[in-house]
Amino acid sequence: MTATSTIRPAARRRKRPPVVRRGREKTKRSVVLTVATGVMVVYALLPLVWLVISATKSQEDLLGTFGLWFGRDFALFDNIADTFTYQGGIFGRWVLNTLLYVVVGAGGATLLATLAGYGLAKFDFAGRRAVFAVVLGGIAVPPTALAVPTFLMFAKMGLTDTPWAVIVPTLVSPFGLYLMWTYSTDAVPNEILESARVDGAGEFRTFFKLALPLLAPGLVTVLLFNLVITWNNFFLPLIMLKDTELYPLTLGIYSWSTQANTVNGDVVFNLVITGSLLTIVPLTVAFLLLQRYWQSGLAAGSVKQ
């Protein structure tokens, strides 16, 4: 009786039909998620594939062939050469302008956001809550709503149609400041700062020698956000700049596209498409080069030592 009573519960415990059902439900869910992810990937990559294929076509092939298939001639290198030589090589000027706006604007915005976020996270001072409310308000207000007031202010100061009209507004990044504020709170332990102060280190030395290396993943994240925003900046240069020599790539290609739609034969569409492809190459390279610094900090602080 004892052996039978001990065997039967064990046999009963081996029957687990709900586990099989759960496994089937998980399989169904994984298939649905895989299909949904595949659809999103195709949706996201299809315009890029069309752009790459179209950039290899001549003007005649663009008008006479299917959009998602190559033309009769591989004209990518010819299109690139024509893009850089059209209108006296103004495309190269637009590239240099965009690099200037990104290096000074996005780089300066990242530095200011890092300094301000670290200060707000590690120093207690009067008016801190008011600053927090202002930062959240700055995130909630869309940049397009501030473009016209910014233009009127810059027009009175005589800064319109100058590089400063594009650089100065991009130096303020409320979202980057908020991100560095929240990241600095946990990424930089207060004990390290207190130890450095006890040893006689100044605040700037403590920041650049101790805090800044710990803030590197968050800094790279903010830099990538500011880089994308500044590189793709369109509306602000549109209302601030009149001189085509100061245009960034986005506004320059838009002007070519407008001319192509209004003047027959003045600007061909293959140059507009090739210029668009060349515009996204630096962003892709920047993400590929910086992603390891970005991903290295995703799990920072998850394990206690």
C-alpha positions as CSV (number, residue, x, y, z in Angstrom):
1,M,0.0,0.0,0.0
2,T,2.8,2.3,0.8
3,A,4.6,1.7,-2.5
4,T,1.4,2.1,-4.5
5,S,0.5,5.3,-2.7
6,T,3.9,6.8,-3.4
7,I,4.0,5.8,-7.1
8,R,0.5,7.1,-8.0
9,P,1.1,10.8,-7.0
10,A,4.3,10.7,-8.9
11,A,2.5,9.4,-12.0
12,R,-0.1,12.0,-11.6
13,R,2.5,14.7,-11.4
14,R,4.0,13.7,-14.7
15,K,0.8,14.6,-16.6
16,R,1.2,18.3,-17.6
17,P,-1.1,19.1,-20.5
18,P,-1.3,22.8,-19.7
19,V,2.5,23.0,-20.4
20,V,1.9,21.7,-23.9
21,R,-0.8,24.2,-24.5
22,R,1.4,27.0,-23.3
23,G,4.1,25.9,-25.6
24,R,1.7,25.9,-28.5
25,E,0.4,29.3,-27.6
26,K,4.0,30.6,-27.4
27,T,4.7,29.1,-30.8
28,K,1.7,30.8,-32.3
29,R,2.6,34.1,-30.8
30,S,6.2,33.8,-32.0
31,V,5.0,33.1,-35.5
32,V,2.7,36.1,-35.5
33,L,5.4,38.4,-34.1
34,T,7.9,37.1,-36.7
35,V,5.5,37.8,-39.5
36,A,4.7,41.2,-38.1
37,T,8.4,42.1,-37.7
38,G,9.1,40.9,-41.3
39,V,6.3,43.1,-42.6
40,M,7.7,46.1,-40.7
41,V,11.2,45.4,-42.0
42,V,10.0,45.3,-45.6
43,Y,8.0,48.5,-45.0
44,A,11.1,50.2,-43.6
45,L,13.6,49.0,-46.2
46,L,11.5,49.2,-49.3
47,P,12.1,52.9,-49.9
48,L,15.8,52.5,-49.3
49,V,16.0,49.7,-51.8
50,W,14.1,51.8,-54.3
51,L,16.5,54.7,-53.7
52,V,19.6,52.5,-54.2
53,I,18.3,50.9,-57.3
54,S,17.1,54.2,-58.8
55,A,20.5,55.9,-58.1
56,T,22.1,53.4,-60.5
57,K,19.9,54.4,-63.4
58,S,20.2,57.1,-66.0
59,Q,17.5,59.6,-66.6
60,E,16.1,57.6,-69.5
61,D,16.0,54.4,-67.5
62,L,14.3,56.1,-64.6
63,L,11.4,57.1,-66.9
64,G,11.2,53.8,-68.8
65,T,11.9,50.9,-66.3
66,F,10.3,49.4,-63.3
67,G,11.2,51.2,-60.1
68,L,12.4,48.1,-58.1
69,W,14.6,46.8,-60.9
70,F,17.9,47.9,-62.4
71,G,18.0,49.7,-65.8
72,R,19.9,48.8,-68.9
73,D,23.0,50.8,-67.9
74,F,24.7,51.0,-64.5
75,A,25.1,54.7,-64.2
76,L,25.7,55.1,-60.5
77,F,29.3,56.5,-60.8
78,D,28.2,58.8,-63.7
79,N,25.4,60.1,-61.5
80,I,27.7,60.8,-58.6
81,A,30.1,62.7,-60.8
82,D,27.3,64.7,-62.4
83,T,25.9,65.5,-58.9
84,F,29.2,66.9,-57.7
85,T,29.8,68.9,-60.9
86,Y,26.3,70.3,-61.5
87,Q,25.9,74.1,-61.0
88,G,29.6,74.6,-60.5
89,G,29.9,71.9,-57.8
90,I,27.5,73.4,-55.4
91,F,26.6,70.0,-54.0
92,G,30.0,69.8,-52.4
93,R,29.4,73.2,-50.8
94,W,26.2,71.9,-49.4
95,V,28.0,68.9,-47.9
96,L,30.6,71.2,-46.2
97,N,27.8,73.4,-44.9
98,T,26.0,70.4,-43.4
99,L,29.2,69.2,-41.8
100,L,29.7,72.6,-40.3
101,Y,26.2,72.7,-38.9
102,V,26.5,69.2,-37.5
103,V,29.9,69.6,-35.9
104,V,29.3,72.9,-34.3
105,G,25.5,72.6,-33.7
106,A,25.1,69.0,-32.8
107,G,28.5,68.8,-31.0
108,G,27.8,71.9,-29.1
109,A,24.3,70.8,-28.2
110,T,25.6,67.5,-26.9
111,L,28.3,69.2,-24.8
112,L,25.9,71.7,-23.3
113,A,23.3,69.0,-22.6
114,T,25.9,66.8,-20.9
115,L,27.2,69.7,-18.7
116,A,23.7,70.9,-17.8
117,G,22.3,67.4,-17.2
118,Y,25.2,66.5,-14.9
119,G,24.8,69.7,-13.0
120,L,21.1,69.3,-12.5
121,A,21.6,65.7,-11.4
122,K,24.5,66.1,-9.0
123,F,24.0,69.6,-7.5
124,D,21.1,70.8,-5.3
125,F,20.2,74.4,-5.7
126,A,17.2,76.7,-5.5
127,G,14.9,76.7,-8.5
128,R,15.7,73.1,-9.5
129,R,12.0,72.2,-9.9
130,A,11.4,75.2,-12.0
131,V,14.3,74.2,-14.3
132,F,12.7,70.7,-14.6
133,A,9.4,72.2,-15.6
134,V,11.0,74.4,-18.2
135,V,12.9,71.4,-19.7
136,L,9.7,69.4,-19.9
137,G,7.9,72.3,-21.5
138,G,10.8,72.6,-24.0
139,I,10.3,68.9,-24.9
140,A,6.6,69.3,-25.4
141,V,6.8,72.3,-27.7
142,P,7.5,71.3,-31.4
143,P,10.4,73.0,-33.1
144,T,8.2,74.2,-35.9
145,A,6.2,76.3,-33.5
146,L,9.3,78.1,-32.4
147,A,10.7,78.6,-35.9
148,V,8.8,81.8,-36.8
149,P,9.5,83.6,-33.4
150,T,13.1,82.6,-33.8
151,F,13.2,84.0,-37.3
152,L,11.8,87.3,-36.1
153,M,14.3,87.6,-33.2
154,F,17.2,86.7,-35.5
155,A,16.0,89.2,-38.1
156,K,16.1,92.0,-35.6
157,M,19.6,91.0,-34.6
158,G,20.7,90.8,-38.3
159,L,21.7,87.1,-38.1
160,T,19.4,85.8,-40.8
161,D,21.0,84.4,-43.9
162,T,24.1,83.6,-41.9
163,P,25.4,80.2,-40.6
164,W,24.7,81.3,-37.1
165,A,20.9,81.4,-37.9
166,V,21.1,77.6,-38.2
167,I,23.8,76.8,-35.6
168,V,22.6,78.8,-32.6
169,P,19.0,77.4,-32.4
170,T,20.4,73.8,-32.7
171,L,22.6,74.4,-29.6
172,V,19.6,74.0,-27.4
173,S,18.4,70.4,-27.0
174,P,15.7,70.0,-24.2
175,F,15.4,66.3,-24.9
176,G,19.1,65.8,-24.8
177,L,19.4,67.7,-21.5
178,Y,16.6,65.6,-20.0
179,L,18.2,62.4,-21.1
180,M,21.6,63.3,-19.7
181,W,19.9,64.5,-16.5
182,T,18.2,61.1,-15.9
183,Y,21.2,59.2,-17.0
184,S,23.7,61.1,-14.8
185,T,21.6,60.4,-11.7
186,D,22.4,56.7,-11.7
187,A,25.5,56.5,-13.9
188,V,27.8,58.6,-11.7
189,P,27.8,57.4,-8.0
190,N,27.8,60.1,-5.5
191,E,30.5,58.3,-3.5
192,I,33.0,58.8,-6.3
193,L,32.4,62.5,-6.5
194,E,32.7,62.8,-2.7
195,S,36.0,60.9,-2.7
196,A,37.3,63.2,-5.4
197,R,36.3,66.3,-3.5
198,V,37.9,65.0,-0.3
199,D,41.1,64.5,-2.3
200,G,41.0,68.1,-3.3
201,A,39.9,67.8,-6.9
202,G,38.0,70.7,-8.4
203,E,34.6,70.3,-9.9
204,F,35.7,70.6,-13.5
205,R,38.5,68.1,-13.0
206,T,36.1,65.7,-11.3
207,F,33.7,66.0,-14.2
208,F,36.2,65.6,-17.0
209,K,38.4,62.9,-15.3
210,L,35.8,60.8,-13.5
211,A,32.2,61.6,-14.5
212,L,32.6,62.0,-18.3
213,P,33.9,58.5,-18.9
214,L,31.0,57.1,-17.0
215,L,28.6,59.3,-19.0
216,A,30.0,58.1,-22.4
217,P,27.1,55.8,-23.4
218,G,24.5,58.4,-22.6
219,L,26.6,61.1,-24.3
220,V,26.9,59.0,-27.5
221,T,23.1,58.5,-27.5
222,V,22.4,62.2,-27.2
223,L,25.0,62.9,-29.9
224,L,23.3,60.5,-32.3
225,F,19.9,62.1,-31.7
226,N,21.3,65.6,-32.2
227,L,23.3,64.5,-35.2
228,V,20.2,63.1,-36.9
229,I,18.1,66.1,-36.0
230,T,20.7,68.6,-37.3
231,W,21.5,66.6,-40.4
232,N,17.9,66.3,-41.4
233,N,17.1,69.9,-40.4
234,F,14.9,71.4,-43.1
235,F,12.3,73.9,-41.9
236,L,14.7,76.2,-39.9
237,P,17.2,76.6,-42.9
238,L,14.2,77.1,-45.2
239,I,13.0,80.3,-43.4
240,M,16.5,81.5,-42.3
241,L,18.6,81.2,-45.4
242,K,18.2,82.8,-48.9
243,D,21.7,82.4,-50.2
244,T,22.1,79.0,-51.9
245,E,25.8,78.9,-50.9
246,L,24.7,78.5,-47.3
247,Y,22.1,75.7,-47.9
248,P,22.5,72.4,-46.1
249,L,22.0,69.2,-48.1
250,T,18.3,68.8,-47.2
251,L,17.4,72.3,-48.5
252,G,19.7,72.1,-51.5
253,I,18.2,68.8,-52.8
254,Y,14.7,70.2,-52.2
255,S,15.6,73.2,-54.4
256,W,16.8,70.9,-57.1
257,S,13.6,68.8,-56.8
258,T,11.5,72.0,-57.1
259,Q,13.4,73.1,-60.2
260,A,13.0,69.7,-61.7
261,N,9.2,69.9,-61.3
262,T,8.9,73.4,-62.7
263,V,11.6,73.7,-65.4
264,N,11.9,71.0,-68.0
265,G,15.4,69.7,-68.4
266,D,17.0,72.2,-65.9
267,V,17.6,69.6,-63.2
268,V,17.2,65.9,-63.9
269,F,15.7,63.6,-61.4
270,N,18.6,61.1,-61.4
271,L,20.8,63.8,-59.7
272,V,18.1,64.4,-57.1
273,I,17.9,60.7,-56.3
274,T,21.7,60.3,-56.3
275,G,22.0,63.3,-54.0
276,S,19.4,61.8,-51.7
277,L,21.3,58.6,-51.5
278,L,24.6,60.4,-50.8
279,T,22.9,62.4,-48.0
280,I,22.0,59.3,-46.0
281,V,25.4,57.6,-46.3
282,P,27.2,59.7,-43.6
283,L,24.3,59.0,-41.1
284,T,24.6,55.3,-41.7
285,V,28.3,55.3,-41.2
286,A,28.0,57.3,-38.0
287,F,25.5,54.8,-36.6
288,L,27.7,51.9,-37.5
289,L,30.8,53.5,-35.9
290,L,29.1,54.7,-32.7
291,Q,26.7,51.8,-32.0
292,R,29.3,49.8,-30.0
293,Y,29.7,52.8,-27.6
294,W,25.9,53.1,-27.5
295,Q,25.2,49.5,-26.8
296,S,28.0,49.2,-24.2
297,G,26.0,51.2,-21.7
298,L,22.6,49.7,-22.1
299,A,23.2,47.3,-19.2
300,A,25.3,49.6,-17.2
301,G,24.4,49.4,-13.5
302,S,22.3,46.2,-13.9
303,V,24.7,44.1,-11.9
304,K,25.9,45.1,-8.4
305,Q,29.5,44.5,-7.5
